[in-house]
Amino acid sequence: MTKYRGKKLHRPAHPKIYIWSHTKKAEIEYFQGFKNYLKTPLLMPKKKKCGDPQKLIYEVIGWKKENIKDEDKDQVWCIFDVDSFYEPNKQGMLQAIKDAHQNKIKIAYINECFELWIYLHFQKPTSAIKRGKEIEKKIQKAFTLNKLGKYKKNQNIFELLLPFQAQALKNAKQLTTQLYKQINWESVLARSGNPATNFHLLIQEVLKLYHK
């Protein structure tokens, strides 16, 4: 057995993935379900009550400066629905994303709403989606066809969706073909960018924790 005299053996921690959301429930509960499934302490879903994505981004920038060291190689993501946040203040949103990138924070967006990610587990939409009853009816139809019971908005449905995750990744890749560094944020966040998401890029990073 090797002995270490006078020195403590330093074991660097495995890189973590911190996922921040400003929404009340759906997104962060989805990732909490993911964390429970993977049984990993390396996935850290976090929630910060903010009025809009821009405020979330700047809150997380401040948090990261105080809590994360570059040598730890942790990933920090902010997730948000595009919803009605982009159009009223385009330059503010684009500047916030630019500032996030300068602070090594990645953005996972869904245009228009989180229900798009749920729907992608079953089908790829061919036209713009609308939040509310329209997309919820489509999800319920898919739930019924796949004998998943009644769909309820904001319920934790990670385990229900898990068997269809590979299909969601495939559909999302077809819907949004750019690599992260190639994303034209002005385009994907606009109304004409609906439907679009890069959620699959975050999911792929989380899946890598399964092998650690």
C-alpha positions in Angstrom: 0.0 0.0 0.0 1.4 3.4 -1.0 1.9 5.8 1.9 1.8 9.6 1.6 3.9 11.3 4.2 3.4 15.0 5.0 1.2 15.5 2.0 -2.5 14.9 1.3 -3.5 13.1 -1.8 -5.6 15.5 -3.9 -8.3 13.9 -5.9 -9.9 16.3 -8.3 -13.7 16.2 -8.4 -15.5 15.1 -11.5 -16.9 18.0 -13.5 -20.5 18.8 -12.7 -23.3 20.1 -14.9 -25.2 23.0 -13.3 -28.6 23.7 -15.0 -30.3 27.0 -14.1 -33.9 27.8 -14.9 -36.1 30.8 -14.1 -39.4 28.9 -14.6 -41.6 27.6 -11.8 -41.7 23.9 -12.5 -41.5 21.9 -15.7 -37.9 22.3 -16.9 -36.2 22.0 -13.5 -38.4 19.0 -12.4 -37.5 17.3 -15.7 -33.8 17.5 -14.9 -34.4 16.5 -11.3 -36.0 13.4 -12.7 -33.0 12.9 -14.9 -30.7 13.3 -11.9 -32.7 10.7 -10.0 -32.6 8.3 -12.9 -28.8 8.6 -13.4 -28.3 8.5 -9.6 -25.5 11.0 -10.0 -24.4 13.9 -7.8 -22.8 15.5 -10.8 -26.1 16.9 -12.2 -27.2 20.0 -10.4 -30.6 21.4 -11.4 -31.1 24.8 -9.9 -33.9 27.4 -10.0 -33.8 31.1 -9.6 -36.9 33.2 -9.5 -36.4 35.9 -12.1 -38.8 37.8 -14.3 -37.1 36.9 -17.6 -34.1 35.0 -19.1 -31.9 38.1 -19.2 -32.2 38.5 -15.5 -31.5 34.8 -15.0 -28.3 35.0 -17.1 -26.9 37.9 -15.1 -27.8 36.2 -11.8 -25.9 33.1 -12.9 -22.9 35.0 -14.2 -22.6 36.5 -10.7 -23.1 33.1 -9.1 -20.5 31.4 -11.3 -17.9 34.0 -10.5 -18.3 33.3 -6.8 -18.6 29.6 -6.9 -17.0 28.0 -10.0 -13.3 27.8 -10.8 -12.2 27.2 -14.4 -9.9 24.4 -13.4 -12.9 22.4 -12.1 -14.2 22.2 -15.7 -17.8 22.3 -14.6 -20.4 23.2 -17.1 -23.0 25.9 -16.4 -26.2 26.1 -18.5 -29.1 28.5 -18.5 -32.4 27.1 -19.9 -35.4 29.1 -21.0 -38.5 29.2 -23.2 -38.3 31.9 -25.8 -42.1 32.6 -25.3 -42.6 36.4 -25.5 -39.3 37.3 -24.0 -37.3 38.0 -27.2 -39.4 40.2 -29.4 -39.8 43.2 -26.9 -36.1 43.4 -26.2 -34.1 41.7 -28.9 -30.8 43.5 -28.3 -31.0 43.0 -24.5 -31.5 39.2 -25.0 -28.6 39.0 -27.5 -26.3 41.0 -25.3 -27.1 38.7 -22.3 -26.3 35.6 -24.4 -23.1 37.2 -25.5 -22.2 38.0 -21.9 -23.1 34.4 -20.9 -20.7 33.1 -23.5 -17.9 35.4 -22.4 -18.3 33.9 -18.9 -18.3 30.3 -20.3 -22.1 29.8 -19.7 -24.1 27.9 -22.3 -27.7 28.6 -23.3 -30.3 25.9 -23.9 -33.4 27.5 -25.6 -36.8 26.2 -26.7 -38.7 28.2 -29.2 -41.5 28.5 -28.3 -42.1 26.6 -25.1 -41.0 23.5 -23.1 -43.9 21.5 -24.4 -42.1 21.4 -27.8 -39.4 19.3 -26.1 -42.1 16.9 -24.8 -43.7 16.7 -28.2 -40.4 15.9 -29.9 -40.4 12.6 -28.0 -43.2 11.5 -30.4 -43.2 13.7 -33.5 -41.3 16.5 -35.3 -43.6 19.5 -35.9 -43.9 20.8 -39.4 -45.1 24.3 -38.6 -44.9 26.8 -35.8 -46.3 25.7 -32.4 -48.4 27.7 -30.0 -48.2 27.3 -26.3 -51.3 26.4 -24.4 -54.2 24.2 -25.5 -53.0 23.7 -29.0 -49.7 22.0 -28.2 -51.1 20.3 -25.1 -53.8 18.6 -27.2 -51.1 17.3 -29.5 -49.2 15.9 -26.6 -52.3 14.3 -25.1 -53.0 12.6 -28.5 -49.4 11.2 -28.4 -49.9 10.1 -24.8 -53.1 8.4 -25.7 -51.6 6.6 -28.7 -48.7 5.4 -26.6 -50.9 4.5 -23.6 -49.2 6.9 -21.2 -52.3 8.1 -19.5 -53.4 11.7 -19.1 -51.0 14.5 -19.8 -50.9 17.2 -17.1 -48.9 20.4 -17.6 -46.0 20.9 -15.2 -46.1 17.3 -13.9 -42.8 15.4 -13.6 -42.9 13.2 -16.7 -39.2 12.4 -17.1 -39.7 8.6 -16.5 -42.7 8.5 -18.9 -40.7 10.1 -21.6 -37.5 8.2 -21.1 -38.3 5.3 -23.5 -38.8 7.9 -26.2 -35.7 10.0 -25.5 -33.7 8.7 -28.5 -36.5 9.8 -30.8 -36.6 13.3 -29.1 -32.9 13.7 -29.7 -33.3 12.6 -33.4 -36.2 15.0 -34.0 -34.4 17.9 -32.3 -31.3 17.4 -34.4 -33.4 17.4 -37.5 -35.2 20.5 -36.4 -32.1 22.5 -35.4 -29.0 21.3 -37.4 -26.4 23.9 -36.2 -23.6 23.0 -33.8 -23.6 25.1 -30.7 -20.9 27.5 -32.0 -22.8 27.9 -35.3 -26.1 29.0 -33.7 -27.4 32.3 -35.1 -29.2 33.5 -32.0 -31.0 36.3 -33.7 -32.6 33.8 -36.1 -33.4 31.0 -33.7 -35.0 33.2 -31.1 -37.2 35.1 -33.6 -40.8 34.2 -34.3 -39.7 32.8 -37.7 -37.4 30.4 -35.7 -40.4 28.6 -34.2 -40.2 25.7 -33.8 -36.5 25.2 -32.8 -34.5 24.1 -29.8 -30.9 23.1 -28.9 -32.1 21.2 -25.9 -30.6 18.0 -27.4 -27.1 19.4 -27.0 -27.6 19.7 -23.2 -29.2 16.3 -23.0 -26.2 14.8 -24.8 -23.9 16.3 -22.2 -26.0 15.0 -19.3 -26.0 11.5 -20.8 -22.3 11.5 -20.6 -22.6 11.5 -16.8 -24.0 8.0 -17.0 -20.6 6.7 -17.8 -18.7 8.5 -15.0 
